Amino acid sequence: MLKYNIHNLVKIESNIDFGLPKVFKVDNIENVDLTVNAGRFNPNFFGASDNVYCFESGSSLLRFTSQISDIFGKTKIAYSGPRGFVRKKTINNMINTVVSWKLLMKNHALVYGDCLEKDGKGVLIIGPSGVGKTLTSLHLLTQHDFNYLGNDEIILSNANVAYSYPIAFKMRPKHLETFNISLSTKEQFIFYLRNNLRRFPFFCFISESFVDTDRLPCDVNIKNCAKIERIYWLEQNGDAIEETKSEYVLNQYLSLNLFYWWWLWSKNIQLCGYLTHTNNKVYLGDLISSMEQTIKSTFDKSKCFIVKDNHGKWYRKIMQDFE
C-alpha cells in the first residue's frame, strides 16, 4: 500500500498511485483518514459495521462501481471495473474531493491559484483560467529565484499561512517553447496530441498535459509553507500594477474558486455527502462557508494588487513591487 501524509492534516493509504505530489509519500502513517482500494474488488475491504453507499456508471458492457463509506470520518473508497480496469480520472476526482473536504473540516482549504515564496514573503497569484498564472510563475521561478509551493492548487489556513501542494505544472505549448523545456519524442507526441484534441468539444474530457518540476531548466526549491503577504490578481487589459482593497479581488476570486471546485468535486462524493449529512454534524453548506472564511481571512491579512499587462509580462510588474 502507498502511504501519503499531507502536512499531518490528511493521511491516506492507497493501492494505486493517483497523482498526489510525490513529496507527500511516506513509509509509515498512523490514524489514516482515507483508505483506497481500486481495481479488483476486495470482499474484506469494508467491515461489517460500515455503512456503504454504492454508485454505478458506464454502460452495460463497461460497468464501473464506486463504493464509499463514512465520508465524514475514516473514509473508505473502493472502485472497480471490468477485470479490474480503473478509470484513473474518476478515482482521482473522488479522492481529491475527499481530501478537499477533510481539509475544510480542519479549517484548511485546498484552493485555486499559484503560490510562490521569496525572501520570506509568500505570494498568491490568482486570476481566471488561461490568463497567465503558470507563465508568470515559471518566469519568477526560473529567472528570479522564487521558491515553489503550488501551481493551480494550494492549501490555505485561516492563520494566513499557505502550505505546499506541489503537483506537476499544467503546461501548454507556449510554456515549452518559452522556457526550452525538453521532452522525449514520445512525450512530445503525446503532449501536442492532447493539446490539439482538446480544441474540439468532443474531446474536452481529455485531461491537460502536466510536466514535473524536475523538467524545468533550473533547480526548483519546494517550500513547505509560507505566510501570505501579497496577492496578485492578473488581468490582460491595461499596463499597471496598483494596490487595491481586498474586497474587489476577494469577490472576483470567491466566485471563481467556488465554481472551480464545485465543478471539479466528484458527483458521487457530493451525493454521498447529501445522503449522510442528516446523521452528521457536518453539512456541505458548512464546508462551503469554511472555504469562504479561510479565503477571506487570508485576503484581509494580505496586501492585494491588480496587475494589468497587455503583453503577458505580469512577472516584471511583480518584481517591480518586490524591489
Contacts in CASP RR format, 6 or more apart in sequence:
PFRMAT RR
TARGET T0000
AUTHOR 0000-0000-0000
METHOD contacts of the structure
MODEL  1
MLKYNIHNLVKIESNIDFGLPKVFKVDNIENVDLTVNAGRFNPNFFGASD
NVYCFESGSSLLRFTSQISDIFGKTKIAYSGPRGFVRKKTINNMINTVVS
WKLLMKNHALVYGDCLEKDGKGVLIIGPSGVGKTLTSLHLLTQHDFNYLG
NDEIILSNANVAYSYPIAFKMRPKHLETFNISLSTKEQFIFYLRNNLRRF
PFFCFISESFVDTDRLPCDVNIKNCAKIERIYWLEQNGDAIEETKSEYVL
NQYLSLNLFYWWWLWSKNIQLCGYLTHTNNKVYLGDLISSMEQTIKSTFD
KSKCFIVKDNHGKWYRKIMQDFE
1 13 0 8 1.000
1 14 0 8 1.000
1 15 0 8 1.000
2 13 0 8 1.000
2 14 0 8 1.000
2 15 0 8 1.000
2 16 0 8 1.000
2 17 0 8 1.000
2 25 0 8 1.000
3 11 0 8 1.000
3 12 0 8 1.000
3 13 0 8 1.000
3 25 0 8 1.000
3 26 0 8 1.000
3 27 0 8 1.000
3 28 0 8 1.000
3 29 0 8 1.000
4 10 0 8 1.000
4 11 0 8 1.000
4 12 0 8 1.000
4 13 0 8 1.000
4 14 0 8 1.000
4 20 0 8 1.000
4 24 0 8 1.000
4 25 0 8 1.000
4 26 0 8 1.000
4 29 0 8 1.000
5 11 0 8 1.000
5 12 0 8 1.000
5 24 0 8 1.000
5 26 0 8 1.000
5 29 0 8 1.000
6 12 0 8 1.000
6 20 0 8 1.000
6 24 0 8 1.000
6 99 0 8 1.000
6 103 0 8 1.000
6 155 0 8 1.000
6 165 0 8 1.000
7 155 0 8 1.000
7 163 0 8 1.000
7 164 0 8 1.000
7 224 0 8 1.000
7 225 0 8 1.000
9 102 0 8 1.000
9 103 0 8 1.000
9 106 0 8 1.000
9 108 0 8 1.000
9 155 0 8 1.000
9 163 0 8 1.000
10 33 0 8 1.000
10 34 0 8 1.000
10 99 0 8 1.000
10 102 0 8 1.000
10 103 0 8 1.000
10 106 0 8 1.000
11 29 0 8 1.000
11 30 0 8 1.000
11 31 0 8 1.000
11 32 0 8 1.000
11 33 0 8 1.000
11 34 0 8 1.000
12 20 0 8 1.000
12 32 0 8 1.000
12 33 0 8 1.000
12 34 0 8 1.000
12 35 0 8 1.000
12 36 0 8 1.000
12 95 0 8 1.000
12 99 0 8 1.000
13 29 0 8 1.000
13 32 0 8 1.000
13 34 0 8 1.000
13 35 0 8 1.000
13 36 0 8 1.000
14 35 0 8 1.000
14 36 0 8 1.000
14 37 0 8 1.000
14 38 0 8 1.000
14 95 0 8 1.000
15 36 0 8 1.000
15 37 0 8 1.000
15 38 0 8 1.000
15 39 0 8 1.000
16 36 0 8 1.000
16 38 0 8 1.000
16 39 0 8 1.000
16 86 0 8 1.000
16 88 0 8 1.000
16 91 0 8 1.000
18 36 0 8 1.000
18 38 0 8 1.000
18 88 0 8 1.000
18 91 0 8 1.000
18 92 0 8 1.000
18 95 0 8 1.000
19 92 0 8 1.000
19 167 0 8 1.000
21 164 0 8 1.000
21 165 0 8 1.000
21 166 0 8 1.000
21 167 0 8 1.000
23 164 0 8 1.000
23 166 0 8 1.000
23 222 0 8 1.000
32 74 0 8 1.000
33 73 0 8 1.000
33 74 0 8 1.000
33 75 0 8 1.000
33 102 0 8 1.000
34 74 0 8 1.000
34 75 0 8 1.000
34 76 0 8 1.000
34 77 0 8 1.000
34 95 0 8 1.000
34 98 0 8 1.000
34 99 0 8 1.000
34 102 0 8 1.000
35 74 0 8 1.000
35 75 0 8 1.000
35 76 0 8 1.000
35 77 0 8 1.000
36 76 0 8 1.000
36 77 0 8 1.000
36 78 0 8 1.000
36 79 0 8 1.000
36 91 0 8 1.000
36 95 0 8 1.000
37 45 0 8 1.000
37 76 0 8 1.000
37 77 0 8 1.000
37 78 0 8 1.000
37 79 0 8 1.000
38 77 0 8 1.000
38 78 0 8 1.000
38 79 0 8 1.000
38 80 0 8 1.000
38 86 0 8 1.000
38 91 0 8 1.000
39 79 0 8 1.000
39 80 0 8 1.000
39 81 0 8 1.000
39 84 0 8 1.000
39 85 0 8 1.000
39 86 0 8 1.000
40 80 0 8 1.000
40 83 0 8 1.000
40 84 0 8 1.000
41 65 0 8 1.000
41 78 0 8 1.000
41 80 0 8 1.000
42 78 0 8 1.000
45 76 0 8 1.000
45 78 0 8 1.000
46 52 0 8 1.000
46 67 0 8 1.000
46 69 0 8 1.000
46 76 0 8 1.000
46 78 0 8 1.000
50 69 0 8 1.000
50 70 0 8 1.000
50 76 0 8 1.000
51 69 0 8 1.000
51 70 0 8 1.000
51 276 0 8 1.000
52 67 0 8 1.000
52 68 0 8 1.000
52 69 0 8 1.000
53 67 0 8 1.000
53 68 0 8 1.000
53 69 0 8 1.000
53 271 0 8 1.000
53 272 0 8 1.000
53 275 0 8 1.000
53 276 0 8 1.000
54 65 0 8 1.000
54 66 0 8 1.000
54 67 0 8 1.000
55 65 0 8 1.000
55 66 0 8 1.000
55 67 0 8 1.000
55 68 0 8 1.000
55 268 0 8 1.000
55 271 0 8 1.000
55 272 0 8 1.000
56 63 0 8 1.000
56 64 0 8 1.000
56 65 0 8 1.000
56 66 0 8 1.000
57 63 0 8 1.000
57 64 0 8 1.000
57 66 0 8 1.000
57 90 0 8 1.000
58 64 0 8 1.000
62 81 0 8 1.000
62 82 0 8 1.000
63 81 0 8 1.000
63 82 0 8 1.000
64 79 0 8 1.000
64 80 0 8 1.000
64 81 0 8 1.000
64 87 0 8 1.000
64 90 0 8 1.000
65 78 0 8 1.000
65 79 0 8 1.000
65 80 0 8 1.000
65 81 0 8 1.000
66 77 0 8 1.000
66 78 0 8 1.000
66 79 0 8 1.000
66 90 0 8 1.000
66 94 0 8 1.000
66 268 0 8 1.000
67 76 0 8 1.000
67 77 0 8 1.000
67 78 0 8 1.000
67 79 0 8 1.000
68 75 0 8 1.000
68 76 0 8 1.000
68 77 0 8 1.000
68 78 0 8 1.000
68 94 0 8 1.000
68 268 0 8 1.000
68 269 0 8 1.000
68 272 0 8 1.000
69 75 0 8 1.000
69 76 0 8 1.000
70 76 0 8 1.000
71 98 0 8 1.000
71 101 0 8 1.000
71 269 0 8 1.000
71 272 0 8 1.000
71 273 0 8 1.000
71 276 0 8 1.000
72 101 0 8 1.000
72 105 0 8 1.000
72 273 0 8 1.000
72 276 0 8 1.000
72 280 0 8 1.000
72 282 0 8 1.000
75 98 0 8 1.000
75 102 0 8 1.000
77 91 0 8 1.000
77 94 0 8 1.000
77 95 0 8 1.000
77 98 0 8 1.000
79 86 0 8 1.000
79 90 0 8 1.000
79 91 0 8 1.000
79 94 0 8 1.000
80 86 0 8 1.000
89 205 0 8 1.000
89 207 0 8 1.000
90 266 0 8 1.000
93 264 0 8 1.000
93 265 0 8 1.000
93 266 0 8 1.000
94 266 0 8 1.000
94 268 0 8 1.000
94 269 0 8 1.000
96 110 0 8 1.000
96 264 0 8 1.000
96 266 0 8 1.000
97 264 0 8 1.000
97 265 0 8 1.000
97 266 0 8 1.000
97 269 0 8 1.000
97 270 0 8 1.000
98 269 0 8 1.000
99 110 0 8 1.000
100 109 0 8 1.000
100 110 0 8 1.000
100 261 0 8 1.000
100 265 0 8 1.000
101 269 0 8 1.000
101 287 0 8 1.000
103 109 0 8 1.000
103 110 0 8 1.000
103 155 0 8 1.000
104 287 0 8 1.000
104 290 0 8 1.000
104 291 0 8 1.000
104 294 0 8 1.000
105 282 0 8 1.000
105 287 0 8 1.000
105 290 0 8 1.000
107 157 0 8 1.000
107 158 0 8 1.000
107 290 0 8 1.000
107 294 0 8 1.000
108 155 0 8 1.000
108 156 0 8 1.000
108 157 0 8 1.000
108 158 0 8 1.000
108 163 0 8 1.000
108 294 0 8 1.000
109 155 0 8 1.000
109 156 0 8 1.000
109 290 0 8 1.000
109 291 0 8 1.000
109 294 0 8 1.000
109 295 0 8 1.000
110 153 0 8 1.000
110 154 0 8 1.000
110 155 0 8 1.000
110 165 0 8 1.000
110 261 0 8 1.000
111 153 0 8 1.000
111 154 0 8 1.000
111 155 0 8 1.000
111 156 0 8 1.000
111 257 0 8 1.000
111 261 0 8 1.000
111 291 0 8 1.000
111 294 0 8 1.000
111 295 0 8 1.000
112 126 0 8 1.000
112 152 0 8 1.000
112 153 0 8 1.000
112 256 0 8 1.000
112 257 0 8 1.000
112 260 0 8 1.000
112 261 0 8 1.000
113 124 0 8 1.000
113 125 0 8 1.000
113 126 0 8 1.000
113 127 0 8 1.000
113 133 0 8 1.000
113 150 0 8 1.000
113 151 0 8 1.000
113 152 0 8 1.000
113 153 0 8 1.000
113 154 0 8 1.000
114 124 0 8 1.000
114 125 0 8 1.000
114 126 0 8 1.000
114 133 0 8 1.000
114 134 0 8 1.000
114 136 0 8 1.000
114 137 0 8 1.000
114 150 0 8 1.000
114 151 0 8 1.000
114 152 0 8 1.000
114 154 0 8 1.000
115 122 0 8 1.000
115 123 0 8 1.000
115 124 0 8 1.000
115 125 0 8 1.000
115 149 0 8 1.000
115 150 0 8 1.000
115 154 0 8 1.000
115 162 0 8 1.000
115 164 0 8 1.000
115 226 0 8 1.000
115 228 0 8 1.000
116 122 0 8 1.000
116 123 0 8 1.000
116 125 0 8 1.000
116 137 0 8 1.000
116 140 0 8 1.000
116 141 0 8 1.000
116 146 0 8 1.000
116 147 0 8 1.000
116 148 0 8 1.000
116 149 0 8 1.000
116 150 0 8 1.000
117 123 0 8 1.000
117 146 0 8 1.000
117 147 0 8 1.000
117 149 0 8 1.000
117 223 0 8 1.000
117 226 0 8 1.000
118 140 0 8 1.000
118 144 0 8 1.000
118 145 0 8 1.000
118 146 0 8 1.000
118 147 0 8 1.000
118 322 0 8 1.000
119 322 0 8 1.000
120 226 0 8 1.000
120 227 0 8 1.000
121 226 0 8 1.000
121 227 0 8 1.000
121 229 0 8 1.000
121 230 0 8 1.000
121 322 0 8 1.000
122 149 0 8 1.000
122 162 0 8 1.000
122 226 0 8 1.000
122 227 0 8 1.000
122 228 0 8 1.000
122 229 0 8 1.000
122 230 0 8 1.000
123 140 0 8 1.000
123 146 0 8 1.000
123 228 0 8 1.000
123 229 0 8 1.000
123 230 0 8 1.000
123 231 0 8 1.000
123 232 0 8 1.000
123 318 0 8 1.000
124 154 0 8 1.000
124 162 0 8 1.000
124 228 0 8 1.000
124 230 0 8 1.000
124 231 0 8 1.000
124 232 0 8 1.000
124 298 0 8 1.000
124 302 0 8 1.000
125 133 0 8 1.000
125 136 0 8 1.000
125 137 0 8 1.000
125 232 0 8 1.000
125 234 0 8 1.000
125 318 0 8 1.000
126 133 0 8 1.000
126 231 0 8 1.000
126 232 0 8 1.000
126 233 0 8 1.000
126 234 0 8 1.000
126 249 0 8 1.000
126 253 0 8 1.000
126 256 0 8 1.000
127 133 0 8 1.000
127 233 0 8 1.000
127 234 0 8 1.000
127 235 0 8 1.000
127 252 0 8 1.000
127 253 0 8 1.000
127 256 0 8 1.000
128 256 0 8 1.000
129 260 0 8 1.000
131 234 0 8 1.000
131 235 0 8 1.000
131 236 0 8 1.000
132 234 0 8 1.000
132 312 0 8 1.000
132 314 0 8 1.000
133 151 0 8 1.000
133 152 0 8 1.000
133 234 0 8 1.000
134 151 0 8 1.000
134 152 0 8 1.000
134 169 0 8 1.000
134 170 0 8 1.000
134 171 0 8 1.000
134 172 0 8 1.000
134 175 0 8 1.000
135 174 0 8 1.000
135 175 0 8 1.000
135 178 0 8 1.000
135 312 0 8 1.000
136 234 0 8 1.000
136 312 0 8 1.000
136 314 0 8 1.000
136 315 0 8 1.000
136 318 0 8 1.000
137 146 0 8 1.000
137 148 0 8 1.000
137 151 0 8 1.000
138 169 0 8 1.000
138 175 0 8 1.000
138 178 0 8 1.000
138 179 0 8 1.000
138 216 0 8 1.000
139 315 0 8 1.000
140 146 0 8 1.000
140 315 0 8 1.000
140 318 0 8 1.000
140 319 0 8 1.000
141 148 0 8 1.000
141 216 0 8 1.000
141 218 0 8 1.000
141 220 0 8 1.000
142 179 0 8 1.000
142 216 0 8 1.000
142 217 0 8 1.000
142 218 0 8 1.000
143 315 0 8 1.000
144 315 0 8 1.000
144 319 0 8 1.000
147 221 0 8 1.000
147 222 0 8 1.000
147 223 0 8 1.000
147 226 0 8 1.000
148 164 0 8 1.000
148 166 0 8 1.000
148 213 0 8 1.000
148 220 0 8 1.000
148 221 0 8 1.000
148 222 0 8 1.000
148 223 0 8 1.000
149 162 0 8 1.000
149 163 0 8 1.000
149 164 0 8 1.000
149 165 0 8 1.000
149 166 0 8 1.000
149 222 0 8 1.000
149 223 0 8 1.000
149 225 0 8 1.000
149 226 0 8 1.000
150 164 0 8 1.000
150 165 0 8 1.000
150 166 0 8 1.000
150 167 0 8 1.000
151 166 0 8 1.000
151 167 0 8 1.000
151 168 0 8 1.000
151 169 0 8 1.000
151 170 0 8 1.000
152 167 0 8 1.000
152 170 0 8 1.000
153 165 0 8 1.000
153 167 0 8 1.000
154 162 0 8 1.000
154 163 0 8 1.000
154 164 0 8 1.000
154 165 0 8 1.000
155 162 0 8 1.000
155 163 0 8 1.000
155 164 0 8 1.000
155 165 0 8 1.000
156 162 0 8 1.000
156 163 0 8 1.000
156 228 0 8 1.000
156 294 0 8 1.000
156 295 0 8 1.000
156 298 0 8 1.000
157 163 0 8 1.000
157 294 0 8 1.000
158 293 0 8 1.000
158 294 0 8 1.000
158 297 0 8 1.000
158 298 0 8 1.000
159 297 0 8 1.000
160 227 0 8 1.000
160 228 0 8 1.000
160 297 0 8 1.000
160 298 0 8 1.000
160 301 0 8 1.000
160 302 0 8 1.000
161 225 0 8 1.000
161 226 0 8 1.000
161 227 0 8 1.000
161 228 0 8 1.000
162 225 0 8 1.000
162 226 0 8 1.000
162 227 0 8 1.000
162 228 0 8 1.000
162 298 0 8 1.000
163 224 0 8 1.000
163 225 0 8 1.000
164 222 0 8 1.000
164 223 0 8 1.000
164 224 0 8 1.000
164 225 0 8 1.000
166 213 0 8 1.000
166 222 0 8 1.000
167 210 0 8 1.000
168 210 0 8 1.000
168 211 0 8 1.000
168 212 0 8 1.000
168 213 0 8 1.000
169 175 0 8 1.000
169 210 0 8 1.000
169 211 0 8 1.000
169 212 0 8 1.000
169 213 0 8 1.000
169 216 0 8 1.000
170 208 0 8 1.000
170 209 0 8 1.000
170 210 0 8 1.000
171 181 0 8 1.000
171 191 0 8 1.000
171 208 0 8 1.000
171 209 0 8 1.000
171 210 0 8 1.000
171 211 0 8 1.000
172 195 0 8 1.000
172 208 0 8 1.000
172 209 0 8 1.000
173 191 0 8 1.000
173 192 0 8 1.000
173 195 0 8 1.000
175 181 0 8 1.000
175 211 0 8 1.000
176 183 0 8 1.000
176 191 0 8 1.000
176 211 0 8 1.000
179 216 0 8 1.000
179 217 0 8 1.000
180 217 0 8 1.000
181 211 0 8 1.000
181 215 0 8 1.000
181 216 0 8 1.000
181 217 0 8 1.000
182 215 0 8 1.000
183 191 0 8 1.000
183 211 0 8 1.000
183 215 0 8 1.000
190 209 0 8 1.000
191 209 0 8 1.000
194 206 0 8 1.000
194 207 0 8 1.000
194 208 0 8 1.000
194 209 0 8 1.000
195 208 0 8 1.000
195 209 0 8 1.000
197 203 0 8 1.000
197 206 0 8 1.000
198 204 0 8 1.000
198 206 0 8 1.000
198 208 0 8 1.000
213 220 0 8 1.000
213 222 0 8 1.000
214 220 0 8 1.000
228 298 0 8 1.000
228 301 0 8 1.000
228 302 0 8 1.000
229 302 0 8 1.000
229 303 0 8 1.000
230 302 0 8 1.000
230 303 0 8 1.000
230 304 0 8 1.000
230 305 0 8 1.000
230 321 0 8 1.000
231 246 0 8 1.000
231 249 0 8 1.000
231 298 0 8 1.000
231 299 0 8 1.000
231 302 0 8 1.000
231 303 0 8 1.000
231 304 0 8 1.000
231 305 0 8 1.000
232 305 0 8 1.000
232 307 0 8 1.000
232 314 0 8 1.000
232 318 0 8 1.000
233 249 0 8 1.000
233 252 0 8 1.000
233 253 0 8 1.000
233 304 0 8 1.000
233 305 0 8 1.000
233 306 0 8 1.000
233 307 0 8 1.000
234 307 0 8 1.000
234 309 0 8 1.000
234 314 0 8 1.000
235 306 0 8 1.000
235 307 0 8 1.000
235 308 0 8 1.000
236 308 0 8 1.000
236 309 0 8 1.000
236 310 0 8 1.000
236 312 0 8 1.000
237 308 0 8 1.000
237 310 0 8 1.000
238 308 0 8 1.000
238 309 0 8 1.000
238 310 0 8 1.000
239 308 0 8 1.000
239 309 0 8 1.000
239 310 0 8 1.000
240 306 0 8 1.000
240 307 0 8 1.000
240 308 0 8 1.000
240 317 0 8 1.000
241 305 0 8 1.000
241 306 0 8 1.000
241 307 0 8 1.000
241 308 0 8 1.000
241 317 0 8 1.000
241 318 0 8 1.000
241 320 0 8 1.000
241 321 0 8 1.000
242 305 0 8 1.000
242 306 0 8 1.000
243 303 0 8 1.000
243 304 0 8 1.000
243 305 0 8 1.000
244 304 0 8 1.000
244 305 0 8 1.000
244 306 0 8 1.000
245 304 0 8 1.000
246 299 0 8 1.000
246 300 0 8 1.000
246 302 0 8 1.000
246 304 0 8 1.000
248 304 0 8 1.000
248 306 0 8 1.000
249 299 0 8 1.000
249 304 0 8 1.000
249 306 0 8 1.000
250 295 0 8 1.000
250 296 0 8 1.000
250 299 0 8 1.000
250 304 0 8 1.000
253 295 0 8 1.000
253 299 0 8 1.000
254 292 0 8 1.000
254 295 0 8 1.000
254 296 0 8 1.000
257 291 0 8 1.000
257 295 0 8 1.000
258 288 0 8 1.000
258 291 0 8 1.000
258 292 0 8 1.000
261 291 0 8 1.000
270 284 0 8 1.000
273 284 0 8 1.000
274 284 0 8 1.000
277 283 0 8 1.000
277 284 0 8 1.000
305 321 0 8 1.000
307 314 0 8 1.000
307 317 0 8 1.000
307 318 0 8 1.000
309 316 0 8 1.000
309 317 0 8 1.000
END
